[in-house]
Every structure is written in C-alpha cells, then in structure tokens.
Amino acid sequence: MVQGIFWILDNGAKWKDLPTEFGPKSTVHDRFHGGAEGGVFERVMRRAGRRVEQRGGFKLYESFVDATFAGRGKAVTALASLASAGA
C-alpha cells in the first residue's frame, strides 16, 4: 500500500493508472486519504526531519515543500496542502 501511494506521488498519475502490483486502487486510495486526514504523513515527515537534523543535516524549520517541482496529480496537491498546513 505504501509503495502504491509513493508511486502515485512520484508519478503524479491518476488513481485509475495505479499498477495492479500495488493492490486494489480503491484500497490504496482510501489508505492515502485516511493517512492524510489522520496526520500520518505529517508525522512521518517530522520524524524524518528530526533524524536528518540529528545527523547534522538541514534544520527542519529551514525547509519547505515546493510544489513547483512536484507532479500536479490530486495526490500531490493533497500532500502539499498538508505540508503547508502543518508548517
């Protein structure tokens, strides 16, 4: 399921184009929206950011999501909205 979500985000594809290897489209779609609404992606990004900070990388508060480099699929737009709301 997670790989299917990232496939959509990476490709900017429509849910109907999700390859069958990732499972039923409707299930992957429902998991994405459940995770987005439940704050799962925000928590994952914050934890990943803290790990990078601990290893001497960038500071989370110095970073932002720039959608100009991302695909324009609905999934990407939803994730970008979550990222800006949590900042």
PyMOL Python script that loads the backbone (N, CA, C, O; Angstrom):
from pymol import cmd

cmd.read_pdbstr("""\
ATOM      1  N   MET A   1       0.814  -1.188   0.000  1.00  0.00           N
ATOM      2  CA  MET A   1       0.000   0.000   0.000  1.00  0.00           C
ATOM      3  C   MET A   1       0.864   1.262   0.000  1.00  0.00           C
ATOM      4  O   MET A   1       0.627   2.184  -0.780  1.00  0.00           O
ATOM      5  N   VAL A   2       1.851   1.293   0.866  1.00  0.00           N
ATOM      6  CA  VAL A   2       2.707   2.478   0.966  1.00  0.00           C
ATOM      7  C   VAL A   2       3.459   2.699  -0.345  1.00  0.00           C
ATOM      8  O   VAL A   2       3.594   3.836  -0.798  1.00  0.00           O
ATOM      9  N   GLN A   3       3.945   1.632  -0.950  1.00  0.00           N
ATOM     10  CA  GLN A   3       4.643   1.772  -2.230  1.00  0.00           C
ATOM     11  C   GLN A   3       3.704   2.313  -3.301  1.00  0.00           C
ATOM     12  O   GLN A   3       4.116   3.107  -4.146  1.00  0.00           O
ATOM     13  N   GLY A   4       2.456   1.890  -3.269  1.00  0.00           N
ATOM     14  CA  GLY A   4       1.473   2.393  -4.226  1.00  0.00           C
ATOM     15  C   GLY A   4       1.219   3.876  -4.039  1.00  0.00           C
ATOM     16  O   GLY A   4       1.101   4.615  -5.017  1.00  0.00           O
ATOM     17  N   ILE A   5       1.133   4.319  -2.793  1.00  0.00           N
ATOM     18  CA  ILE A   5       0.937   5.743  -2.504  1.00  0.00           C
ATOM     19  C   ILE A   5       2.126   6.534  -3.036  1.00  0.00           C
ATOM     20  O   ILE A   5       1.947   7.558  -3.694  1.00  0.00           O
ATOM     21  N   PHE A   6       3.330   6.066  -2.755  1.00  0.00           N
ATOM     22  CA  PHE A   6       4.509   6.786  -3.236  1.00  0.00           C
ATOM     23  C   PHE A   6       4.638   6.721  -4.756  1.00  0.00           C
ATOM     24  O   PHE A   6       5.177   7.646  -5.365  1.00  0.00           O
ATOM     25  N   TRP A   7       4.153   5.650  -5.379  1.00  0.00           N
ATOM     26  CA  TRP A   7       4.167   5.576  -6.834  1.00  0.00           C
ATOM     27  C   TRP A   7       3.291   6.697  -7.412  1.00  0.00           C
ATOM     28  O   TRP A   7       3.688   7.383  -8.354  1.00  0.00           O
ATOM     29  N   ILE A   8       2.106   6.869  -6.838  1.00  0.00           N
ATOM     30  CA  ILE A   8       1.200   7.939  -7.286  1.00  0.00           C
ATOM     31  C   ILE A   8       1.854   9.300  -7.077  1.00  0.00           C
ATOM     32  O   ILE A   8       1.841  10.138  -7.978  1.00  0.00           O
ATOM     33  N   LEU A   9       2.424   9.527  -5.899  1.00  0.00           N
ATOM     34  CA  LEU A   9       3.039  10.821  -5.599  1.00  0.00           C
ATOM     35  C   LEU A   9       4.231  11.089  -6.516  1.00  0.00           C
ATOM     36  O   LEU A   9       4.427  12.218  -6.967  1.00  0.00           O
ATOM     37  N   ASP A  10       5.016  10.069  -6.789  1.00  0.00           N
ATOM     38  CA  ASP A  10       6.197  10.236  -7.624  1.00  0.00           C
ATOM     39  C   ASP A  10       5.843  10.515  -9.078  1.00  0.00           C
ATOM     40  O   ASP A  10       6.504  11.315  -9.740  1.00  0.00           O
ATOM     41  N   ASN A  11       4.806   9.859  -9.571  1.00  0.00           N
ATOM     42  CA  ASN A  11       4.445   9.972 -10.985  1.00  0.00           C
ATOM     43  C   ASN A  11       3.400  11.042 -11.273  1.00  0.00           C
ATOM     44  O   ASN A  11       3.235  11.449 -12.423  1.00  0.00           O
ATOM     45  N   GLY A  12       2.696  11.500 -10.247  1.00  0.00           N
ATOM     46  CA  GLY A  12       1.623  12.461 -10.478  1.00  0.00           C
ATOM     47  C   GLY A  12       0.492  11.851 -11.293  1.00  0.00           C
ATOM     48  O   GLY A  12      -0.266  12.563 -11.951  1.00  0.00           O
ATOM     49  N   ALA A  13       0.386  10.534 -11.243  1.00  0.00           N
ATOM     50  CA  ALA A  13      -0.613   9.812 -12.029  1.00  0.00           C
ATOM     51  C   ALA A  13      -1.978   9.855 -11.352  1.00  0.00           C
ATOM     52  O   ALA A  13      -2.107  10.226 -10.185  1.00  0.00           O
ATOM     53  N   LYS A  14      -2.974   9.469 -12.108  1.00  0.00           N
ATOM     54  CA  LYS A  14      -4.325   9.348 -11.559  1.00  0.00           C
ATOM     55  C   LYS A  14      -4.445   7.979 -10.888  1.00  0.00           C
ATOM     56  O   LYS A  14      -3.743   7.031 -11.240  1.00  0.00           O
ATOM     57  N   TRP A  15      -5.341   7.903  -9.925  1.00  0.00           N
ATOM     58  CA  TRP A  15      -5.511   6.651  -9.197  1.00  0.00           C
ATOM     59  C   TRP A  15      -5.859   5.503 -10.129  1.00  0.00           C
ATOM     60  O   TRP A  15      -5.444   4.368  -9.894  1.00  0.00           O
ATOM     61  N   LYS A  16      -6.618   5.783 -11.187  1.00  0.00           N
ATOM     62  CA  LYS A  16      -7.012   4.717 -12.125  1.00  0.00           C
ATOM     63  C   LYS A  16      -5.810   4.106 -12.836  1.00  0.00           C
ATOM     64  O   LYS A  16      -5.900   2.999 -13.367  1.00  0.00           O
ATOM     65  N   ASP A  17      -4.685   4.819 -12.848  1.00  0.00           N
ATOM     66  CA  ASP A  17      -3.481   4.334 -13.529  1.00  0.00           C
ATOM     67  C   ASP A  17      -2.533   3.567 -12.610  1.00  0.00           C
ATOM     68  O   ASP A  17      -1.465   3.140 -13.049  1.00  0.00           O
ATOM     69  N   LEU A  18      -2.900   3.387 -11.362  1.00  0.00           N
ATOM     70  CA  LEU A  18      -2.046   2.666 -10.413  1.00  0.00           C
ATOM     71  C   LEU A  18      -1.883   1.210 -10.862  1.00  0.00           C
ATOM     72  O   LEU A  18      -2.879   0.513 -11.055  1.00  0.00           O
ATOM     73  N   PRO A  19      -0.649   0.747 -11.028  1.00  0.00           N
ATOM     74  CA  PRO A  19      -0.432  -0.651 -11.437  1.00  0.00           C
ATOM     75  C   PRO A  19      -1.017  -1.635 -10.420  1.00  0.00           C
ATOM     76  O   PRO A  19      -1.034  -1.362  -9.219  1.00  0.00           O
ATOM     77  N   THR A  20      -1.487  -2.759 -10.904  1.00  0.00           N
ATOM     78  CA  THR A  20      -2.135  -3.761 -10.050  1.00  0.00           C
ATOM     79  C   THR A  20      -1.184  -4.352  -9.010  1.00  0.00           C
ATOM     80  O   THR A  20      -1.634  -4.900  -8.004  1.00  0.00           O
ATOM     81  N   GLU A  21       0.123  -4.247  -9.242  1.00  0.00           N
ATOM     82  CA  GLU A  21       1.086  -4.821  -8.298  1.00  0.00           C
ATOM     83  C   GLU A  21       1.009  -4.169  -6.917  1.00  0.00           C
ATOM     84  O   GLU A  21       1.509  -4.733  -5.943  1.00  0.00           O
ATOM     85  N   PHE A  22       0.384  -2.981  -6.818  1.00  0.00           N
ATOM     86  CA  PHE A  22       0.280  -2.278  -5.541  1.00  0.00           C
ATOM     87  C   PHE A  22      -1.012  -2.588  -4.798  1.00  0.00           C
ATOM     88  O   PHE A  22      -1.247  -2.056  -3.713  1.00  0.00           O
ATOM     89  N   GLY A  23      -1.842  -3.435  -5.366  1.00  0.00           N
ATOM     90  CA  GLY A  23      -3.094  -3.787  -4.717  1.00  0.00           C
ATOM     91  C   GLY A  23      -4.265  -3.056  -5.349  1.00  0.00           C
ATOM     92  O   GLY A  23      -4.101  -2.311  -6.315  1.00  0.00           O
ATOM     93  N   PRO A  24      -5.452  -3.278  -4.791  1.00  0.00           N
ATOM     94  CA  PRO A  24      -6.651  -2.635  -5.341  1.00  0.00           C
ATOM     95  C   PRO A  24      -6.548  -1.107  -5.263  1.00  0.00           C
ATOM     96  O   PRO A  24      -6.199  -0.546  -4.225  1.00  0.00           O
ATOM     97  N   LYS A  25      -6.855  -0.464  -6.365  1.00  0.00           N
ATOM     98  CA  LYS A  25      -6.765   1.004  -6.425  1.00  0.00           C
ATOM     99  C   LYS A  25      -7.594   1.673  -5.335  1.00  0.00           C
ATOM    100  O   LYS A  25      -7.142   2.621  -4.693  1.00  0.00           O
ATOM    101  N   SER A  26      -8.799   1.176  -5.133  1.00  0.00           N
ATOM    102  CA  SER A  26      -9.686   1.802  -4.147  1.00  0.00           C
ATOM    103  C   SER A  26      -9.118   1.678  -2.736  1.00  0.00           C
ATOM    104  O   SER A  26      -9.265   2.595  -1.928  1.00  0.00           O
ATOM    105  N   THR A  27      -8.480   0.573  -2.436  1.00  0.00           N
ATOM    106  CA  THR A  27      -7.902   0.379  -1.105  1.00  0.00           C
ATOM    107  C   THR A  27      -6.713   1.303  -0.891  1.00  0.00           C
ATOM    108  O   THR A  27      -6.598   1.931   0.161  1.00  0.00           O
ATOM    109  N   VAL A  28      -5.822   1.391  -1.885  1.00  0.00           N
ATOM    110  CA  VAL A  28      -4.658   2.279  -1.778  1.00  0.00           C
ATOM    111  C   VAL A  28      -5.131   3.726  -1.652  1.00  0.00           C
ATOM    112  O   VAL A  28      -4.600   4.491  -0.848  1.00  0.00           O
ATOM    113  N   HIS A  29      -6.128   4.091  -2.445  1.00  0.00           N
ATOM    114  CA  HIS A  29      -6.699   5.445  -2.403  1.00  0.00           C
ATOM    115  C   HIS A  29      -7.267   5.753  -1.021  1.00  0.00           C
ATOM    116  O   HIS A  29      -7.008   6.818  -0.459  1.00  0.00           O
ATOM    117  N   ASP A  30      -8.045   4.811  -0.476  1.00  0.00           N
ATOM    118  CA  ASP A  30      -8.633   5.005   0.854  1.00  0.00           C
ATOM    119  C   ASP A  30      -7.561   5.130   1.929  1.00  0.00           C
ATOM    120  O   ASP A  30      -7.694   5.953   2.835  1.00  0.00           O
ATOM    121  N   ARG A  31      -6.504   4.333   1.846  1.00  0.00           N
ATOM    122  CA  ARG A  31      -5.412   4.408   2.820  1.00  0.00           C
ATOM    123  C   ARG A  31      -4.694   5.751   2.725  1.00  0.00           C
ATOM    124  O   ARG A  31      -4.325   6.334   3.744  1.00  0.00           O
ATOM    125  N   PHE A  32      -4.494   6.244   1.492  1.00  0.00           N
ATOM    126  CA  PHE A  32      -3.854   7.545   1.317  1.00  0.00           C
ATOM    127  C   PHE A  32      -4.678   8.637   1.991  1.00  0.00           C
ATOM    128  O   PHE A  32      -4.146   9.434   2.765  1.00  0.00           O
ATOM    129  N   HIS A  33      -5.964   8.671   1.699  1.00  0.00           N
ATOM    130  CA  HIS A  33      -6.795   9.728   2.271  1.00  0.00           C
ATOM    131  C   HIS A  33      -6.947   9.571   3.786  1.00  0.00           C
ATOM    132  O   HIS A  33      -6.996  10.566   4.509  1.00  0.00           O
ATOM    133  N   GLY A  34      -7.020   8.342   4.263  1.00  0.00           N
ATOM    134  CA  GLY A  34      -7.080   8.130   5.710  1.00  0.00           C
ATOM    135  C   GLY A  34      -5.815   8.609   6.396  1.00  0.00           C
ATOM    136  O   GLY A  34      -5.870   9.226   7.460  1.00  0.00           O
ATOM    137  N   GLY A  35      -4.674   8.323   5.781  1.00  0.00           N
ATOM    138  CA  GLY A  35      -3.396   8.768   6.337  1.00  0.00           C
ATOM    139  C   GLY A  35      -3.240  10.268   6.281  1.00  0.00           C
ATOM    140  O   GLY A  35      -2.708  10.882   7.206  1.00  0.00           O
ATOM    141  N   ALA A  36      -3.706  10.858   5.193  1.00  0.00           N
ATOM    142  CA  ALA A  36      -3.604  12.317   5.038  1.00  0.00           C
ATOM    143  C   ALA A  36      -4.481  13.016   6.074  1.00  0.00           C
ATOM    144  O   ALA A  36      -4.039  13.957   6.733  1.00  0.00           O
ATOM    145  N   GLU A  37      -5.697  12.566   6.213  1.00  0.00           N
ATOM    146  CA  GLU A  37      -6.620  13.189   7.167  1.00  0.00           C
ATOM    147  C   GLU A  37      -6.215  12.911   8.607  1.00  0.00           C
ATOM    148  O   GLU A  37      -6.464  13.731   9.491  1.00  0.00           O
ATOM    149  N   GLY A  38      -5.596  11.771   8.849  1.00  0.00           N
ATOM    150  CA  GLY A  38      -5.193  11.400  10.202  1.00  0.00           C
ATOM    151  C   GLY A  38      -3.844  11.971  10.625  1.00  0.00           C
ATOM    152  O   GLY A  38      -3.405  11.748  11.754  1.00  0.00           O
ATOM    153  N   GLY A  39      -3.184  12.703   9.735  1.00  0.00           N
ATOM    154  CA  GLY A  39      -1.909  13.322  10.070  1.00  0.00           C
ATOM    155  C   GLY A  39      -0.712  12.397   9.983  1.00  0.00           C
ATOM    156  O   GLY A  39       0.371  12.745  10.453  1.00  0.00           O
ATOM    157  N   VAL A  40      -0.885  11.223   9.388  1.00  0.00           N
ATOM    158  CA  VAL A  40       0.204  10.247   9.298  1.00  0.00           C
ATOM    159  C   VAL A  40       1.390  10.815   8.520  1.00  0.00           C
ATOM    160  O   VAL A  40       2.533  10.710   8.965  1.00  0.00           O
ATOM    161  N   PHE A  41       1.120  11.418   7.359  1.00  0.00           N
ATOM    162  CA  PHE A  41       2.217  11.926   6.529  1.00  0.00           C
ATOM    163  C   PHE A  41       2.964  13.055   7.221  1.00  0.00           C
ATOM    164  O   PHE A  41       4.186  13.154   7.119  1.00  0.00           O
ATOM    165  N   GLU A  42       2.241  13.888   7.909  1.00  0.00           N
ATOM    166  CA  GLU A  42       2.898  14.979   8.640  1.00  0.00           C
ATOM    167  C   GLU A  42       3.827  14.421   9.711  1.00  0.00           C
ATOM    168  O   GLU A  42       4.952  14.898   9.865  1.00  0.00           O
ATOM    169  N   ARG A  43       3.368  13.416  10.453  1.00  0.00           N
ATOM    170  CA  ARG A  43       4.203  12.810  11.496  1.00  0.00           C
ATOM    171  C   ARG A  43       5.440  12.142  10.900  1.00  0.00           C
ATOM    172  O   ARG A  43       6.538  12.254  11.446  1.00  0.00           O
ATOM    173  N   VAL A  44       5.257  11.446   9.779  1.00  0.00           N
ATOM    174  CA  VAL A  44       6.399  10.790   9.125  1.00  0.00           C
ATOM    175  C   VAL A  44       7.426  11.830   8.695  1.00  0.00           C
ATOM    176  O   VAL A  44       8.623  11.653   8.921  1.00  0.00           O
ATOM    177  N   MET A  45       6.966  12.910   8.078  1.00  0.00           N
ATOM    178  CA  MET A  45       7.890  13.953   7.612  1.00  0.00           C
ATOM    179  C   MET A  45       8.609  14.618   8.785  1.00  0.00           C
ATOM    180  O   MET A  45       9.803  14.905   8.692  1.00  0.00           O
ATOM    181  N   ARG A  46       7.908  14.862   9.869  1.00  0.00           N
ATOM    182  CA  ARG A  46       8.550  15.483  11.035  1.00  0.00           C
ATOM    183  C   ARG A  46       9.601  14.555  11.654  1.00  0.00           C
ATOM    184  O   ARG A  46      10.690  15.001  12.016  1.00  0.00           O
ATOM    185  N   ARG A  47       9.271  13.271  11.774  1.00  0.00           N
ATOM    186  CA  ARG A  47      10.240  12.316  12.337  1.00  0.00           C
ATOM    187  C   ARG A  47      11.455  12.176  11.439  1.00  0.00           C
ATOM    188  O   ARG A  47      12.588  12.132  11.919  1.00  0.00           O
ATOM    189  N   ALA A  48      11.220  12.105  10.135  1.00  0.00           N
ATOM    190  CA  ALA A  48      12.346  12.014   9.202  1.00  0.00           C
ATOM    191  C   ALA A  48      13.203  13.270   9.290  1.00  0.00           C
ATOM    192  O   ALA A  48      14.431  13.188   9.257  1.00  0.00           O
ATOM    193  N   GLY A  49      12.567  14.426   9.400  1.00  0.00           N
ATOM    194  CA  GLY A  49      13.301  15.681   9.531  1.00  0.00           C
ATOM    195  C   GLY A  49      14.144  15.725  10.791  1.00  0.00           C
ATOM    196  O   GLY A  49      15.278  16.203  10.768  1.00  0.00           O
ATOM    197  N   ARG A  50      13.597  15.230  11.887  1.00  0.00           N
ATOM    198  CA  ARG A  50      14.360  15.202  13.141  1.00  0.00           C
ATOM    199  C   ARG A  50      15.590  14.304  13.014  1.00  0.00           C
ATOM    200  O   ARG A  50      16.657  14.629  13.534  1.00  0.00           O
ATOM    201  N   ARG A  51      15.437  13.178  12.321  1.00  0.00           N
ATOM    202  CA  ARG A  51      16.596  12.287  12.130  1.00  0.00           C
ATOM    203  C   ARG A  51      17.680  12.958  11.304  1.00  0.00           C
ATOM    204  O   ARG A  51      18.868  12.820  11.594  1.00  0.00           O
ATOM    205  N   VAL A  52      17.272  13.676  10.285  1.00  0.00           N
ATOM    206  CA  VAL A  52      18.259  14.387   9.458  1.00  0.00           C
ATOM    207  C   VAL A  52      18.956  15.453  10.297  1.00  0.00           C
ATOM    208  O   VAL A  52      20.173  15.620  10.208  1.00  0.00           O
ATOM    209  N   GLU A  53      18.181  16.182  11.117  1.00  0.00           N
ATOM    210  CA  GLU A  53      18.773  17.197  11.994  1.00  0.00           C
ATOM    211  C   GLU A  53      19.779  16.567  12.950  1.00  0.00           C
ATOM    212  O   GLU A  53      20.864  17.111  13.153  1.00  0.00           O
ATOM    213  N   GLN A  54      19.428  15.429  13.536  1.00  0.00           N
ATOM    214  CA  GLN A  54      20.309  14.749  14.483  1.00  0.00           C
ATOM    215  C   GLN A  54      21.611  14.305  13.832  1.00  0.00           C
ATOM    216  O   GLN A  54      22.643  14.230  14.499  1.00  0.00           O
ATOM    217  N   ARG A  55      21.573  14.016  12.567  1.00  0.00           N
ATOM    218  CA  ARG A  55      22.772  13.575  11.843  1.00  0.00           C
ATOM    219  C   ARG A  55      23.551  14.738  11.250  1.00  0.00           C
ATOM    220  O   ARG A  55      24.490  14.526  10.482  1.00  0.00           O
ATOM    221  N   GLY A  56      23.170  15.971  11.598  1.00  0.00           N
ATOM    222  CA  GLY A  56      23.913  17.130  11.145  1.00  0.00           C
ATOM    223  C   GLY A  56      23.504  17.666   9.788  1.00  0.00           C
ATOM    224  O   GLY A  56      24.230  18.453   9.180  1.00  0.00           O
ATOM    225  N   GLY A  57      22.343  17.242   9.311  1.00  0.00           N
ATOM    226  CA  GLY A  57      21.850  17.722   8.019  1.00  0.00           C
ATOM    227  C   GLY A  57      21.112  19.042   8.193  1.00  0.00           C
ATOM    228  O   GLY A  57      21.403  19.809   9.111  1.00  0.00           O
ATOM    229  N   PHE A  58      20.177  19.298   7.327  1.00  0.00           N
ATOM    230  CA  PHE A  58      19.423  20.546   7.369  1.00  0.00           C
ATOM    231  C   PHE A  58      18.570  20.637   8.627  1.00  0.00           C
ATOM    232  O   PHE A  58      18.348  19.636   9.309  1.00  0.00           O
ATOM    233  N   LYS A  59      18.103  21.814   8.925  1.00  0.00           N
ATOM    234  CA  LYS A  59      17.179  22.044  10.039  1.00  0.00           C
ATOM    235  C   LYS A  59      15.761  22.005   9.479  1.00  0.00           C
ATOM    236  O   LYS A  59      15.480  22.626   8.453  1.00  0.00           O
ATOM    237  N   LEU A  60      14.879  21.286  10.140  1.00  0.00           N
ATOM    238  CA  LEU A  60      13.514  21.133   9.656  1.00  0.00           C
ATOM    239  C   LEU A  60      12.835  22.485   9.467  1.00  0.00           C
ATOM    240  O   LEU A  60      12.101  22.668   8.496  1.00  0.00           O
ATOM    241  N   TYR A  61      13.061  23.421  10.359  1.00  0.00           N
ATOM    242  CA  TYR A  61      12.408  24.720  10.253  1.00  0.00           C
ATOM    243  C   TYR A  61      12.971  25.560   9.106  1.00  0.00           C
ATOM    244  O   TYR A  61      12.387  26.582   8.745  1.00  0.00           O
ATOM    245  N   GLU A  62      14.087  25.145   8.538  1.00  0.00           N
ATOM    246  CA  GLU A  62      14.678  25.854   7.402  1.00  0.00           C
ATOM    247  C   GLU A  62      14.210  25.273   6.063  1.00  0.00           C
ATOM    248  O   GLU A  62      14.630  25.740   5.005  1.00  0.00           O
ATOM    249  N   SER A  63      13.358  24.276   6.106  1.00  0.00           N
ATOM    250  CA  SER A  63      12.954  23.558   4.910  1.00  0.00           C
ATOM    251  C   SER A  63      11.498  23.829   4.573  1.00  0.00           C
ATOM    252  O   SER A  63      10.713  24.245   5.426  1.00  0.00           O
ATOM    253  N   PHE A  64      11.155  23.590   3.328  1.00  0.00           N
ATOM    254  CA  PHE A  64       9.779  23.747   2.884  1.00  0.00           C
ATOM    255  C   PHE A  64       9.530  22.837   1.687  1.00  0.00           C
ATOM    256  O   PHE A  64      10.467  22.353   1.052  1.00  0.00           O
ATOM    257  N   VAL A  65       8.260  22.616   1.390  1.00  0.00           N
ATOM    258  CA  VAL A  65       7.880  21.833   0.233  1.00  0.00           C
ATOM    259  C   VAL A  65       7.560  22.808  -0.885  1.00  0.00           C
ATOM    260  O   VAL A  65       6.735  23.705  -0.717  1.00  0.00           O
ATOM    261  N   ASP A  66       8.206  22.634  -2.015  1.00  0.00           N
ATOM    262  CA  ASP A  66       7.983  23.495  -3.163  1.00  0.00           C
ATOM    263  C   ASP A  66       7.294  22.675  -4.248  1.00  0.00           C
ATOM    264  O   ASP A  66       7.934  21.867  -4.921  1.00  0.00           O
ATOM    265  N   ALA A  67       6.011  22.882  -4.414  1.00  0.00           N
ATOM    266  CA  ALA A  67       5.224  22.077  -5.349  1.00  0.00           C
ATOM    267  C   ALA A  67       5.555  22.360  -6.806  1.00  0.00           C
ATOM    268  O   ALA A  67       5.069  21.644  -7.682  1.00  0.00           O
ATOM    269  N   THR A  68       6.355  23.366  -7.098  1.00  0.00           N
ATOM    270  CA  THR A  68       6.688  23.634  -8.492  1.00  0.00           C
ATOM    271  C   THR A  68       7.519  22.509  -9.091  1.00  0.00           C
ATOM    272  O   THR A  68       7.581  22.377 -10.313  1.00  0.00           O
ATOM    273  N   PHE A  69       8.156  21.698  -8.260  1.00  0.00           N
ATOM    274  CA  PHE A  69       8.964  20.594  -8.750  1.00  0.00           C
ATOM    275  C   PHE A  69       8.243  19.261  -8.645  1.00  0.00           C
ATOM    276  O   PHE A  69       8.806  18.223  -8.992  1.00  0.00           O
ATOM    277  N   ALA A  70       7.010  19.277  -8.174  1.00  0.00           N
ATOM    278  CA  ALA A  70       6.251  18.046  -7.987  1.00  0.00           C
ATOM    279  C   ALA A  70       5.226  17.895  -9.107  1.00  0.00           C
ATOM    280  O   ALA A  70       4.878  18.864  -9.782  1.00  0.00           O
ATOM    281  N   GLY A  71       4.755  16.680  -9.291  1.00  0.00           N
ATOM    282  CA  GLY A  71       3.697  16.443 -10.260  1.00  0.00           C
ATOM    283  C   GLY A  71       2.433  17.167  -9.842  1.00  0.00           C
ATOM    284  O   GLY A  71       2.313  17.596  -8.695  1.00  0.00           O
ATOM    285  N   ARG A  72       1.523  17.302 -10.728  1.00  0.00           N
ATOM    286  CA  ARG A  72       0.297  18.041 -10.445  1.00  0.00           C
ATOM    287  C   ARG A  72      -0.897  17.129 -10.201  1.00  0.00           C
ATOM    288  O   ARG A  72      -2.039  17.566 -10.342  1.00  0.00           O
ATOM    289  N   GLY A  73      -0.659  15.878  -9.839  1.00  0.00           N
ATOM    290  CA  GLY A  73      -1.759  14.974  -9.551  1.00  0.00           C
ATOM    291  C   GLY A  73      -2.483  15.398  -8.287  1.00  0.00           C
ATOM    292  O   GLY A  73      -1.941  16.146  -7.473  1.00  0.00           O
ATOM    293  N   LYS A  74      -3.703  14.923  -8.124  1.00  0.00           N
ATOM    294  CA  LYS A  74      -4.501  15.275  -6.945  1.00  0.00           C
ATOM    295  C   LYS A  74      -3.825  14.825  -5.662  1.00  0.00           C
ATOM    296  O   LYS A  74      -3.915  15.506  -4.640  1.00  0.00           O
ATOM    297  N   ALA A  75      -3.149  13.685  -5.706  1.00  0.00           N
ATOM    298  CA  ALA A  75      -2.478  13.176  -4.506  1.00  0.00           C
ATOM    299  C   ALA A  75      -1.367  14.118  -4.075  1.00  0.00           C
ATOM    300  O   ALA A  75      -1.206  14.384  -2.884  1.00  0.00           O
ATOM    301  N   VAL A  76      -0.604  14.622  -5.025  1.00  0.00           N
ATOM    302  CA  VAL A  76       0.487  15.540  -4.714  1.00  0.00           C
ATOM    303  C   VAL A  76      -0.074  16.832  -4.151  1.00  0.00           C
ATOM    304  O   VAL A  76       0.467  17.378  -3.189  1.00  0.00           O
ATOM    305  N   THR A  77      -1.155  17.324  -4.742  1.00  0.00           N
ATOM    306  CA  THR A  77      -1.785  18.549  -4.255  1.00  0.00           C
ATOM    307  C   THR A  77      -2.268  18.367  -2.823  1.00  0.00           C
ATOM    308  O   THR A  77      -2.107  19.266  -1.998  1.00  0.00           O
ATOM    309  N   ALA A  78      -2.855  17.222  -2.519  1.00  0.00           N
ATOM    310  CA  ALA A  78      -3.332  16.954  -1.164  1.00  0.00           C
ATOM    311  C   ALA A  78      -2.171  16.905  -0.169  1.00  0.00           C
ATOM    312  O   ALA A  78      -2.268  17.449   0.931  1.00  0.00           O
ATOM    313  N   LEU A  79      -1.082  16.255  -0.555  1.00  0.00           N
ATOM    314  CA  LEU A  79       0.088  16.168   0.326  1.00  0.00           C
ATOM    315  C   LEU A  79       0.721  17.541   0.537  1.00  0.00           C
ATOM    316  O   LEU A  79       1.126  17.869   1.653  1.00  0.00           O
ATOM    317  N   ALA A  80       0.810  18.343  -0.518  1.00  0.00           N
ATOM    318  CA  ALA A  80       1.373  19.683  -0.406  1.00  0.00           C
ATOM    319  C   ALA A  80       0.509  20.551   0.524  1.00  0.00           C
ATOM    320  O   ALA A  80       1.040  21.362   1.283  1.00  0.00           O
ATOM    321  N   SER A  81      -0.800  20.385   0.465  1.00  0.00           N
ATOM    322  CA  SER A  81      -1.696  21.131   1.342  1.00  0.00           C
ATOM    323  C   SER A  81      -1.461  20.765   2.799  1.00  0.00           C
ATOM    324  O   SER A  81      -1.456  21.629   3.676  1.00  0.00           O
ATOM    325  N   LEU A  82      -1.267  19.484   3.046  1.00  0.00           N
ATOM    326  CA  LEU A  82      -0.980  19.018   4.407  1.00  0.00           C
ATOM    327  C   LEU A  82       0.336  19.590   4.905  1.00  0.00           C
ATOM    328  O   LEU A  82       0.440  20.022   6.053  1.00  0.00           O
ATOM    329  N   ALA A  83       1.331  19.591   4.045  1.00  0.00           N
ATOM    330  CA  ALA A  83       2.656  20.082   4.445  1.00  0.00           C
ATOM    331  C   ALA A  83       2.601  21.566   4.794  1.00  0.00           C
ATOM    332  O   ALA A  83       3.209  21.992   5.776  1.00  0.00           O
ATOM    333  N   SER A  84       1.882  22.352   4.005  1.00  0.00           N
ATOM    334  CA  SER A  84       1.814  23.780   4.284  1.00  0.00           C
ATOM    335  C   SER A  84       0.970  24.074   5.508  1.00  0.00           C
ATOM    336  O   SER A  84       1.238  25.043   6.218  1.00  0.00           O
ATOM    337  N   ALA A  85      -0.042  23.264   5.774  1.00  0.00           N
ATOM    338  CA  ALA A  85      -0.894  23.463   6.949  1.00  0.00           C
ATOM    339  C   ALA A  85      -0.149  23.124   8.240  1.00  0.00           C
ATOM    340  O   ALA A  85      -0.405  23.722   9.285  1.00  0.00           O
ATOM    341  N   GLY A  86       0.763  22.172   8.163  1.00  0.00           N
ATOM    342  CA  GLY A  86       1.496  21.748   9.364  1.00  0.00           C
ATOM    343  C   GLY A  86       2.721  22.572   9.660  1.00  0.00           C
ATOM    344  O   GLY A  86       3.328  22.407  10.718  1.00  0.00           O
ATOM    345  N   ALA A  87       3.104  23.456   8.760  1.00  0.00           N
ATOM    346  CA  ALA A  87       4.342  24.223   8.925  1.00  0.00           C
ATOM    347  C   ALA A  87       4.196  25.346   9.910  1.00  0.00           C
ATOM    348  O   ALA A  87       5.153  26.081  10.155  1.00  0.00           O
TER     349      ALA A  87
END
""", "prot")
cmd.dss("prot")
cmd.show_as("cartoon", "prot")
cmd.util.cbc("prot")
cmd.orient("prot")
